[in-house]
Each structure stands twice: as C-alpha cells, then as structure tokens.
Amino acid sequence: MSIAIILNIVVLIASLLWLGFDPGFEPFIVVITAVLTLIGLSINSSKHGDTETVVKSKSEYESTVEPEVNNITEVELIASRFRESLKIMNEGNLYSPFTISKLAQLMRLQKTGDLEKVFNGKEEPSFEFIDHYCNTFGINKGWMIHGQGTIYDNQEKTNFDPLDYYSDIEKSNPNEIYFIMNRSEVGEVFIILAMSDYKYKILKRTWRISKHVGGGGRSQIFGLYKLIKELKENGYGLKCGGRILEPIIFEKLLSGSVFPGSILSKYSDENPWWDDFTDVYGKYPISSNYKEWYGKGFSYAQSVVREKLEDECANEFK
C-alpha cells in the first residue's frame, strides 16, 4: 500500500471525527488531504527512482564483468609437464641435480636453447621431439602429451610368469636389475631395470613371496626363482640388487609417480633377499636368519620352490 493512500485514510478518519464536533471545517480538511497526497506521491516517486538506479547500476556492472575463461593452451600444458618432469627428477637429488643444459646434452641436441624454449612454452615441440625426450629419460608419452597416467608408468604388456621377462632383460641389457619387495605380510615383489642414472624401466607386474597365493601364485614363486637363477648363471648376477621398502614408498615407486633414481639412491642399503631366496636348501651360512630377516612368508615361498624342484626331478625319472 502506498504512503499517499495511508495518509489519506488517516486524514479521512480524523476529519470524520472532527466534523462530528465542529461542522464547517470541510475546506481545511480538503486542503490538508491534497497536501498529504502530494507528499506521499513524492516519496513513492523518489523511492521508485532509487530502486531503478540501483537495478540499473547492478545491470551495468554485470555487463562490464566478463566471465572467467580458461585460456591455457595445450602447448602450455605440455610445457608445464616438461618443467614438472625436471622437478620430479631432482626430488631428493641435492648433490648432482639435473638441469635443462644437462638434459639437452643427454638428448644430444645441438643447443640448450632448443630444449629451453620448449620448457618455457615459447616453442611447440614436435611429436618426434617429445618421443625423443621420453625415450631418453624413460618417461610415459601418454603423460607427457595428454597428462594421462603417471610420469614413469610403463604401458608395456606385463608377463604372468616372471621367467618370461628374461628375454626382455637380456635384450635391454640394463646396467642394474633391482628386485623390489614390499615390507608387508603379503610380500609383493616387482622389478626395476636401471638403464642409466637418468633412465629406468618399471616392470609393473607384481608377484607374492608369501602364503598369500593360490595355485597360480605358487607357480609365479617358482618362476621368480628360475628367473633369478637364470640371471645369475648367465653373468647378470653382479648387476642384480635388492630393496625392501615400506608400503607407502613401495606403492609410489610401483605406480611410477616418483623418479626411481631418487628412491633407489635414498634407500641405498643393498638387501640381498633375492639371492637368499634362491638358497632354498639352506646352504648359505646365514640361512638360519631368513625367517627373522624376511618373515614366515619368505620361508613358505622357499618351501614352494623345493616342492616344485622335487616334482620336476620326479618327472624326469618317470
């Protein structure tokens, strides 16, 4: 209800009451009513004008504010992943960090600037250039180009039987072969091939050295035994090494989210569990310590190998 109407109602009621006591006062009442009506209309008009001004100001403001748009290009995203790859390679590397110049040298580029421009996003790298970078440093191409997976995720097909990796290892001829075990009851194991101090290859298939296996897992235990024996007998024994890592570190390394060199150098204590594992008949002087060092699951896995060897021996004489 408008202010003018309210005022008129008030005046009308007052007038009726006044006339009841003093007839002849009508002209004065008419004047008062007109004045109050004009005042009420003026107030309403003023308020309406203020509202229009506020609405207009708000609409003008909204029309001047442009919506935020993500203008990051694919080239810039790729450049950011080049920079991130260098950062990841240098995590924990305090004494001999990688630089753009060093990476360019390892890639055998003509100039450091050829790589620096890519890092800074000033030059778009060709797919051939990206392939060369990824192949040199063991980086996942899907991650570098599309941001898919993790930086060191190995997309190659995995093998169920550990022994099937022997030909791949022989072909790769790595500098070092690491057998990585999880410090857990399940005792998962996987292999890392160190091609150099800047390139690693993670064989993502895991096997269990414990009681937590079925028929297939028992055959994998025997396959791992035969792989290690094959490597030792063919001159790769000196290249082999072992680590037993806490579950969190183990999972990070297996996932390919960290630079393998950083983990292997940080946890540098050699653990010869892989060699001790092949000592299934306890010929090493230290064999009495296996259960204490590696747990009951390790001893169980050795018993599986002994059974498999006995079965093979029995089959030979049939």
Residue pairs with C-beta under 8 A, 6 or more apart in sequence:
2 40
2 41
2 44
3 39
3 40
3 43
3 44
4 36
4 37
4 39
4 40
4 41
4 44
5 40
6 40
7 36
7 37
7 39
7 40
8 33
8 36
8 37
8 40
11 29
11 32
11 33
11 36
12 33
15 25
15 26
15 29
15 33
18 25
18 29
19 25
19 26
19 29
75 121
75 124
76 121
77 147
78 124
78 125
78 130
78 144
78 145
79 118
79 119
79 120
79 121
80 121
81 143
81 144
81 147
82 118
82 119
82 125
82 133
82 144
83 119
84 151
85 137
85 139
85 144
85 151
86 98
86 99
86 100
86 103
86 119
88 151
88 258
88 259
89 98
89 137
89 198
89 259
89 261
89 262
90 97
90 98
91 258
91 259
91 262
92 262
92 265
92 266
93 261
93 262
93 265
98 198
100 112
100 115
100 116
100 119
101 112
103 115
103 136
103 137
104 111
104 112
104 114
104 115
104 116
106 136
106 137
106 198
107 115
107 132
107 133
107 136
109 115
117 123
118 124
118 125
118 129
125 133
127 145
130 141
130 144
130 145
131 141
133 139
133 144
134 140
134 141
134 144
136 198
136 199
137 198
137 199
138 152
138 195
138 198
138 199
138 200
138 201
139 151
139 152
140 149
140 150
140 151
140 152
140 153
140 154
140 155
140 256
142 148
142 149
142 153
142 155
143 149
143 150
143 151
143 153
144 151
149 155
149 256
150 255
150 256
150 257
151 256
151 257
151 259
152 200
152 202
152 256
152 257
152 258
152 259
152 260
153 202
153 204
153 255
153 256
154 201
154 202
154 203
154 204
154 256
158 203
158 204
158 205
159 165
159 205
160 205
160 216
160 220
161 219
161 220
161 223
162 191
162 205
162 207
162 220
162 223
162 224
162 226
162 227
163 223
163 224
163 226
163 227
163 230
164 223
165 191
165 203
165 227
166 227
166 230
166 231
168 203
169 177
169 193
169 231
169 236
170 234
172 193
172 195
172 201
174 193
174 194
174 195
174 201
174 239
175 194
175 195
175 196
175 239
176 193
176 194
176 239
176 240
176 241
177 191
177 192
177 193
177 194
177 231
177 236
177 239
177 240
177 241
178 191
178 192
178 193
178 194
178 240
178 241
178 242
178 243
178 264
179 189
179 191
179 228
179 240
179 241
179 242
179 243
179 273
179 274
180 189
180 190
180 191
180 192
180 242
180 243
180 245
180 250
180 253
180 254
181 187
181 188
181 189
181 209
181 242
181 243
181 244
181 245
181 250
181 271
181 273
182 188
182 189
182 244
182 245
182 247
182 250
183 244
183 245
183 246
183 247
183 250
184 247
184 250
185 210
185 212
185 295
185 297
186 208
186 210
186 212
186 297
187 208
187 209
187 210
187 212
187 295
187 297
187 298
187 301
188 206
188 207
188 208
188 209
188 250
189 206
189 207
189 208
189 209
189 224
190 202
190 203
190 204
190 205
190 206
190 207
190 254
191 203
192 200
192 201
192 202
192 203
192 253
192 260
192 264
193 200
193 201
193 203
194 200
194 260
194 261
194 264
195 201
197 261
198 261
200 259
200 260
200 261
202 253
202 254
202 256
202 260
204 254
204 256
206 254
207 217
207 220
207 221
207 223
207 224
208 217
208 220
208 221
208 297
209 221
209 224
209 277
209 297
209 298
209 301
210 295
210 297
210 298
210 300
210 301
211 296
211 297
211 300
212 297
213 220
213 221
213 304
218 304
218 308
219 308
221 301
221 304
221 305
222 304
222 305
222 308
224 277
225 277
225 278
225 280
225 305
225 308
228 240
228 274
228 275
228 277
228 278
229 278
231 237
231 239
231 240
232 240
232 275
232 278
237 275
240 274
240 275
241 270
241 274
242 270
242 271
242 272
242 273
242 274
242 275
243 264
243 267
243 269
243 270
243 271
244 271
244 273
244 294
245 253
245 263
245 267
249 263
249 267
252 258
252 263
253 260
253 263
273 293
273 294
273 298
276 284
276 286
276 287
276 290
276 293
276 294
277 298
277 301
277 302
279 287
279 290
279 302
280 302
280 303
280 305
280 306
280 309
281 306
282 288
282 290
290 298
290 299
290 302
291 298
291 299
